Amino acid sequence: DVYKRQRDRCILVHDVRTPDDYEMRFTGHKQEICGLRWSYDEQYLASGGNDNKVFVWSPKAGGELTRFSQHTAAVKALGWSPHAHQTLATGGGTADRCIRFWNCLLY
């Protein structure tokens, strides 16, 4: 699968083996998306945006798994733990100056 973030605040997931324009479309951010990261097992896609929000998407479920809104600046840095696959680390911008850790297994 290939993903693409759009300026219109949506994420398009493509399966390069099919002729379709896109396989899934995720919408939720209110401003531009500035970070995307697949989990190591490719079960989840995390997105961060200029709206200071983090979304966790489940392609298997076909939509949003959860969202976090504790950051106070754009979320550009996203990373899944290679050891605890359900753990997501996110970093806010200079107004936030925080790295937050999320246990996505709880959602």
C-alpha positions in Angstrom: 0.0 0.0 0.0 1.0 3.6 -0.6 -0.4 6.5 1.2 -0.6 10.1 0.3 -1.5 13.2 2.3 -3.6 15.8 0.7 -3.7 19.6 1.2 -7.5 19.1 1.6 -6.8 17.4 5.0 -7.5 13.9 3.9 -5.3 10.7 3.6 -5.7 8.5 0.5 -4.4 4.9 0.8 -3.6 3.3 -2.6 -3.1 -0.4 -3.4 -0.6 -0.3 -6.3 -1.9 -3.7 -7.5 -5.3 -2.3 -8.5 -6.3 0.3 -11.1 -8.5 2.2 -8.6 -7.7 5.8 -7.8 -7.5 4.9 -4.1 -8.6 2.1 -1.8 -9.4 4.1 1.4 -9.9 7.8 2.3 -9.5 9.0 5.9 -10.7 12.4 6.9 -10.6 14.1 10.3 -7.9 16.8 10.5 -9.1 20.4 10.4 -5.9 21.7 8.9 -3.0 20.4 6.8 -1.6 17.0 7.6 2.2 17.2 8.3 3.2 13.7 9.4 2.2 10.1 8.6 3.6 6.8 10.0 2.6 3.2 9.6 2.9 0.9 12.6 5.5 -1.8 12.2 2.8 -4.5 11.7 1.0 -2.2 9.2 -2.2 -2.4 11.2 -2.4 1.3 12.1 -1.6 4.6 10.4 -0.9 7.6 12.6 -1.3 11.1 11.3 -0.3 14.5 12.8 -1.5 17.8 11.7 -1.3 21.6 12.0 -4.5 21.4 14.0 -2.4 20.0 16.9 -4.1 16.6 16.7 -3.0 13.1 16.3 -5.2 10.5 14.7 -4.7 6.7 14.6 -6.4 5.1 11.7 -7.2 1.4 11.3 -7.5 0.4 7.6 -8.8 -3.0 8.7 -11.7 -1.3 10.5 -12.0 1.2 7.7 -11.6 4.4 9.8 -10.6 6.3 12.8 -9.4 4.2 15.8 -8.8 7.2 18.2 -7.6 10.7 18.3 -5.4 12.7 20.7 -5.6 16.5 21.2 -3.2 17.2 24.1 -0.5 18.8 21.9 -0.5 22.6 21.8 1.4 22.9 18.4 1.5 21.2 15.1 2.4 17.5 15.3 5.1 16.6 12.7 7.0 13.8 14.5 5.4 10.4 14.8 7.1 7.1 15.6 5.9 3.6 16.6 7.9 1.6 19.0 9.6 -1.4 17.4 9.4 -3.3 20.7 5.9 -2.4 22.0 4.0 -2.3 18.7 1.0 -0.5 20.3 3.1 2.4 21.6 3.1 5.6 19.6 5.4 8.6 20.3 4.4 12.0 18.9 6.2 15.4 19.0 4.7 18.8 19.0 6.2 22.0 17.6 8.1 24.7 19.4 5.1 26.1 21.2 4.5 22.6 22.6 8.0 21.3 23.2 6.6 17.9 24.3 7.0 14.3 23.2 4.0 12.3 24.2 3.6 8.5 24.4 0.3 6.8 23.7 -0.7 3.2 24.4 -3.0 2.6 21.4 -3.9 -0.9 22.5 -6.3 0.7 25.0 -8.5 2.2 22.1 
